[in-house]
Amino acid sequence: MQSLMSVKVMSIEEGLSADGELVCKGRLQFSHIKRELGEPKEIKDELPFRCKGEPAMGIKMSNIGGSGVAQGYIDSKIVQKDGFKDKEVCFVIRNWMPFGVIEPNPFDVADSELAARETETEPVAAANPEDAPRPANKFAF
């Protein structure tokens, strides 16, 4: 059964699959409305997720705290814990659509600005030393 949820990424663990594709897993936060006696109230819950390939790249770019729409399905498996059988669920993401613009990594931006400044201030070396630019200051002893 397919599900479409508006979520916020709470944690990410990255890895590579056997075929070399990026794999992400972690926790997502989603909201739902609980209606009891009185006013309905918003409840925030967390759910483990996993994804591979293009959705994993999108979530990696969104980073922790990023929001978006995740399309996928709930996968459950039965595990043995302390002598009891328990069900563990995981949301498998097939499509990821981030909200808003994905901000670039600030370190990448700083590196590109630094590289641009270094190339501007470096003097161009002349093929012939006699043609090299001369300093504007004159020194006398």
WOSUL-V945358 format. One record per helix or strand of 2 or more residues. SS is the DSSP state (a for helix, b for strand). FROM is the first residue (numbers start at 1). TO is the last residue. If there is no record, write none. Layout:
ss=SS from=FROM to=TO
ss=SS from=FROM to=TO
This chain:
ss=b from=2 to=16
ss=b from=22 to=34
ss=b from=41 to=52
ss=a from=54 to=62
ss=b from=67 to=81
ss=b from=84 to=98
ss=a from=106 to=121
ss=a from=129 to=131
